[in-house]
């Protein structure tokens, strides 16, 4: 039943608030400072034969049942909940037990009763299974002969890497459609591969869901399907795997990268790699030769396509040689580590070699 406000007669100077199970309170005026439970129910529009259940919502947050002839102490609180019920069920919010005159309760009411701030999530505690996240619009059935326990927590967040773009989910399970859409991809245009550290790669369909609680860094890789005109969109190739730290770093760059086998060598190719001011181009396709025994064997030199040129027209030393990579002639930059800080397989990787690339590019334009 919805509690509605009714105009009152003159001379009634004691104000209380009454709500139904939705906790939408309305103001009422009484002519006494010691109203009984029966009087409060009558003011709310309930007759005695409807077995109204009256709760006083105390200022300290507790709920206290009020019998028909029992007087309320308004000094403890002036809010009341009235509902047609012949009994109550037991719930607990943040460890505080409460009687609730219904077989169900909404997430919004739990939040109000527990005075849970909007920036905290509410969970229904469970045994032998994960706790349930309770949204404000959820309706929870209260089990008989037990106590439903509600707790609030700071919202949890799970990250998912979708083709180099990180998305954050506030729920541990996300649909494939939601993940790709939020990352800016059309879910129907791609072959979708899920990669979890230590597990075989698995192809997903658009109807699947991803459990972000699975151990390991989760990634979604995309390969383009054929388009309607018969041409194929080029998707990043993964001919071989890099170190986990390398892939994580490259994805963080937000650039398109791929690994290719070409002419007997293994190549990491980074598209649209930014170059500093002072060159005739602002980006290049950068290639690194990855030895088969990397990281025990070092990465040496780097390659650019098309060849980089200084804006001044001055020649760049030790860049005259060309290297065929996937059918294109890349400019070889003959840059090597010195003896002072040699390659260390325990420390060095693609990430540290890209730092060498950046410093070499800056040096040639005087920065």
Buried (B, 14 or more C-beta within 10 A) or exposed (E): BEBEEEEBEEEEEBEBBBBBBBBEBBEBBBEEEEBBBBBBBBBBBBEEEBBBBBBBBBEEBBBBEBEBEBBBEBEEBBBBBBBBBEEBBBBBBBEBEBBBBBBEBBBBBBBBBBEBEEEBBBBBEEEEEEBBBBEEEBEBEBEEEEEBBBBBEEEBEBEBBBBBBEBEBEBBEBBBBBBBBBBEBEBEEBEBBBBBEEEEEEEBEEEBEBEBEEEEBBBBBBBEEEEEEEEEEEBBBBEBEBBEEBBBBBBEEEBBBBBBEBEEBBBBBBBEBEBBEBBEEEEBBBBBBBEEEBBEEBBBBBBBBEBBBBEEEEEBEEBEEBBEBBEBEBBBBEBEBEEEEEBEEEEBBBBBBBEBBBEBBBEBBEE
